[in-house]
Amino acid sequence: MSYLFDPSAIFKAISKNRVEMLAGNFTLDLAKYELGNVIWKLNILLKTISAKEANRLMETVKKALELMSILNAKGFEKEILALAMELRISFYDASYVYLAQNKGLALVTEDEALHRKLRDQVEVLKFNGLKA
């Protein structure tokens, strides 16, 4: 089984020092921006990491993403919007769900609300539930 990792699961893999779990799996091109925003938030809003740590973390994100196959949802915007409205989830989240469904991938997310909401839509797992 191949997996589609959302940014929350990628960040979990990085924080657990388990980036090897990402190798050969998938994410969306959106992930780098969402992960960059997480790092920005940790530095600017939460002030839990320094600028130097933020830069190191961004480099780790870049290397982690290089291990993965990057998908994009170009051309499927109408379908994704319909799915977002149907499921009442963000367009970002719907992008991951749509591609997981259409590529036959299990979605890996740490988002508890999304996890509960998607159980009937796509196979959805948490990072800790993956087999090494």
One Martini backbone bead per residue (centre of mass of N, CA, C, O) as a GRO file, in nm:
protein
  132
    1MET     BB    1   0.096   0.036   0.023
    2SER     BB    2   0.028   0.362  -0.048
    3TYR     BB    3   0.097   0.707   0.044
    4LEU     BB    4  -0.070   1.013   0.151
    5PHE     BB    5   0.075   1.299   0.272
    6ASP     BB    6   0.025   1.528   0.492
    7PRO     BB    7   0.167   1.779   0.669
    8SER     BB    8   0.118   1.658   0.951
    9ALA     BB    9   0.266   1.386   0.884
   10ILE     BB   10   0.535   1.500   0.797
   11PHE     BB   11   0.597   1.646   1.063
   12LYS     BB   12   0.593   1.392   1.233
   13ALA     BB   13   0.826   1.245   1.093
   14ILE     BB   14   1.032   1.462   1.160
   15SER     BB   15   0.991   1.476   1.477
   16LYS     BB   16   1.058   1.145   1.485
   17ASN     BB   17   1.287   1.071   1.289
   18ARG     BB   18   1.104   0.932   1.009
   19VAL     BB   19   1.163   1.000   0.694
   20GLU     BB   20   1.175   0.712   0.564
   21MET     BB   21   0.856   0.683   0.548
   22LEU     BB   22   0.834   0.876   0.286
   23ALA     BB   23   0.962   0.702   0.095
   24GLY     BB   24   0.781   0.652  -0.204
   25ASN     BB   25   0.574   0.855  -0.151
   26PHE     BB   26   0.308   1.101  -0.108
   27THR     BB   27   0.229   1.437  -0.223
   28LEU     BB   28   0.171   1.770  -0.242
   29ASP     BB   29   0.267   2.079  -0.355
   30LEU     BB   30   0.140   2.221  -0.098
   31ALA     BB   31   0.317   2.121   0.142
   32LYS     BB   32   0.552   2.329   0.144
   33TYR     BB   33   0.367   2.568   0.227
   34GLU     BB   34   0.241   2.451   0.483
   35LEU     BB   35   0.513   2.395   0.625
   36GLY     BB   36   0.619   2.682   0.614
   37ASN     BB   37   0.387   2.795   0.790
   38VAL     BB   38   0.453   2.637   1.043
   39ILE     BB   39   0.733   2.755   1.085
   40TRP     BB   40   0.649   3.046   1.100
   41LYS     BB   41   0.462   3.011   1.345
   42LEU     BB   42   0.680   2.910   1.545
   43ASN     BB   43   0.844   3.178   1.521
   44ILE     BB   44   0.636   3.426   1.521
   45LEU     BB   45   0.386   3.343   1.707
   46LEU     BB   46   0.513   3.125   1.925
   47LYS     BB   47   0.825   3.135   1.980
   48THR     BB   48   0.974   2.821   1.970
   49ILE     BB   49   1.169   2.925   1.740
   50SER     BB   50   1.426   3.012   1.570
   51ALA     BB   51   1.552   3.120   1.279
   52LYS     BB   52   1.766   2.900   1.262
   53GLU     BB   53   1.569   2.664   1.314
   54ALA     BB   54   1.382   2.725   1.078
   55ASN     BB   55   1.594   2.680   0.856
   56ARG     BB   56   1.660   2.387   0.929
   57LEU     BB   57   1.369   2.281   0.901
   58MET     BB   58   1.336   2.357   0.601
   59GLU     BB   59   1.562   2.171   0.504
   60THR     BB   60   1.428   1.910   0.602
   61VAL     BB   61   1.176   1.936   0.434
   62LYS     BB   62   1.313   1.937   0.160
   63LYS     BB   63   1.442   1.653   0.191
   64ALA     BB   64   1.181   1.496   0.242
   65LEU     BB   65   1.040   1.573  -0.031
   66GLU     BB   66   1.264   1.433  -0.211
   67LEU     BB   67   1.150   1.134  -0.129
   68MET     BB   68   0.900   1.220  -0.288
   69SER     BB   69   0.603   1.222  -0.457
   70ILE     BB   70   0.469   1.486  -0.652
   71LEU     BB   71   0.155   1.618  -0.658
   72ASN     BB   72  -0.121   1.745  -0.857
   73ALA     BB   73  -0.452   1.924  -0.912
   74LYS     BB   74  -0.452   2.000  -1.191
   75GLY     BB   75  -0.787   2.016  -1.333
   76PHE     BB   76  -0.960   1.955  -1.034
   77GLU     BB   77  -1.108   2.200  -0.896
   78LYS     BB   78  -1.414   2.134  -0.918
   79GLU     BB   79  -1.404   1.860  -0.769
   80ILE     BB   80  -1.279   1.969  -0.508
   81LEU     BB   81  -1.495   2.173  -0.437
   82ALA     BB   82  -1.726   1.971  -0.418
   83LEU     BB   83  -1.596   1.804  -0.191
   84ALA     BB   84  -1.567   2.032   0.015
   85MET     BB   85  -1.872   2.091   0.033
   86GLU     BB   86  -1.973   1.810   0.105
   87LEU     BB   87  -1.763   1.774   0.365
   88ARG     BB   88  -1.677   2.039   0.503
   89ILE     BB   89  -1.390   2.127   0.383
   90SER     BB   90  -1.113   2.220   0.281
   91PHE     BB   91  -0.954   2.257  -0.010
   92TYR     BB   92  -0.693   2.137   0.080
   93ASP     BB   93  -0.806   1.871   0.196
   94ALA     BB   94  -0.960   1.787  -0.064
   95SER     BB   95  -0.708   1.741  -0.234
   96TYR     BB   96  -0.612   1.491  -0.080
   97VAL     BB   97  -0.866   1.321  -0.106
   98TYR     BB   98  -0.894   1.314  -0.411
   99LEU     BB   99  -0.615   1.182  -0.472
  100ALA     BB  100  -0.648   0.934  -0.302
  101GLN     BB  101  -0.893   0.823  -0.449
  102ASN     BB  102  -0.766   0.842  -0.758
  103LYS     BB  103  -0.482   0.673  -0.664
  104GLY     BB  104  -0.514   0.458  -0.431
  105LEU     BB  105  -0.465   0.604  -0.148
  106ALA     BB  106  -0.356   0.649   0.162
  107LEU     BB  107  -0.431   0.867   0.418
  108VAL     BB  108  -0.207   1.079   0.603
  109THR     BB  109  -0.309   1.202   0.931
  110GLU     BB  110  -0.328   1.421   1.233
  111ASP     BB  111  -0.618   1.508   1.184
  112GLU     BB  112  -0.881   1.428   1.372
  113ALA     BB  113  -1.127   1.546   1.225
  114LEU     BB  114  -1.053   1.434   0.949
  115HIS     BB  115  -1.038   1.141   1.023
  116ARG     BB  116  -1.337   1.110   1.101
  117LYS     BB  117  -1.470   1.228   0.832
  118LEU     BB  118  -1.310   1.011   0.619
  119ARG     BB  119  -1.372   0.705   0.669
  120ASP     BB  120  -1.592   0.688   0.413
  121GLN     BB  121  -1.390   0.793   0.167
  122VAL     BB  122  -1.105   0.691   0.289
  123GLU     BB  123  -0.814   0.577   0.365
  124VAL     BB  124  -0.724   0.646   0.711
  125LEU     BB  125  -0.424   0.756   0.879
  126LYS     BB  126  -0.173   0.737   1.109
  127PHE     BB  127   0.153   0.745   1.158
  128ASN     BB  128   0.158   0.530   1.399
  129GLY     BB  129  -0.002   0.310   1.199
  130LEU     BB  130   0.247   0.246   1.054
  131LYS     BB  131   0.453   0.041   0.878
  132ALA     BB  132   0.803  -0.013   0.855
   0.00000   0.00000   0.00000
